[in-house]
Amino acid sequence: QKEVEQDPGPLSVPEGAIVSLNCTYSNSAFQYFMWYRQYSRKGPELLMYTYSSGNKEDGRFTAQVDKSSKYISLFIRDSQPSDSATYLCAMSARGDYKLSFGAGTTVTVRA
Amino acid sequence: GAVVSQHPSRVICKSGTSVKIECRSLDFQATTMFWYRQFPKQSLMLMATSNEGSKATYEQGVEKDKFLINHASLTLSTLTVTSAHPEDSSFYICSAHSGGAGMYEQYFGPGTRLTVT
């Protein structure tokens, strides 16, 4: 079993829809959670960084962490075609700066 | 803020030659830099962790003598692929970490596409 599980999709939604992405993890030591967006042939771009259970909002993006269930989510509101990309969840434990990544979910937002 | 650059963005080299890739943190000091390799439609695979002024720590299965990493300053790390072969063709991405207390996020460079002919 992988430490971080993420459905690779692909996920296709119409423009304006809410995109819902999630990851589960098995290592209870993970305390820091990130979501990255990666366009084709580019490096990942940090979207959200959280370390507390609960919600964190930044513009159209909301990151949700449930440490008791070992489950994190990313919601994208009012999705745009420019949101079409691969979204990677990543996490690390306290004192360990290495990241454990999910497989990435490929999202297409249809105009 | 938190910009990381990589150079070159793409390189084609002949089998048996060496290639050097540079990773720079442009607006912050990176105590730790990471080197990843990514195959098509796959997630990132960590190759090594480098701390400024010390030897890199390589992940299991990564050849130290083939992938030479130097982190000579707080803003520059280099990856040299020695005696490259076609199977080394891949997308190489670096990331940088500022090392601030409680700050675990990494900032990634744009990647370098290496093709070995």
Chai-1 contact restraints between the chains, C-beta under 6 A:
chainA,res_idxA,chainB,res_idxB,connection_type,confidence,min_distance_angstrom,max_distance_angstrom,comment,restraint_id
A,Y32,B,Y104,contact,1.0,0.0,6.0,A-B,restraint_1
A,M34,B,E105,contact,1.0,0.0,6.0,A-B,restraint_2
A,K42,B,P110,contact,1.0,0.0,6.0,A-B,restraint_3
A,G43,B,I93,contact,1.0,0.0,6.0,A-B,restraint_4
A,G43,B,F108,contact,1.0,0.0,6.0,A-B,restraint_5
A,G43,B,G109,contact,1.0,0.0,6.0,A-B,restraint_6
A,G43,B,P110,contact,1.0,0.0,6.0,A-B,restraint_7
A,G43,B,G111,contact,1.0,0.0,6.0,A-B,restraint_8
A,P44,B,F108,contact,1.0,0.0,6.0,A-B,restraint_9
A,L46,B,E105,contact,1.0,0.0,6.0,A-B,restraint_10
A,Y49,B,E105,contact,1.0,0.0,6.0,A-B,restraint_11
A,S92,B,Y104,contact,1.0,0.0,6.0,A-B,restraint_12
A,Y97,B,T32,contact,1.0,0.0,6.0,A-B,restraint_13
A,Y97,B,H97,contact,1.0,0.0,6.0,A-B,restraint_14
A,F101,B,S43,contact,1.0,0.0,6.0,A-B,restraint_15
A,F101,B,L44,contact,1.0,0.0,6.0,A-B,restraint_16
A,A103,B,S43,contact,1.0,0.0,6.0,A-B,restraint_17
A,G104,B,S43,contact,1.0,0.0,6.0,A-B,restraint_18
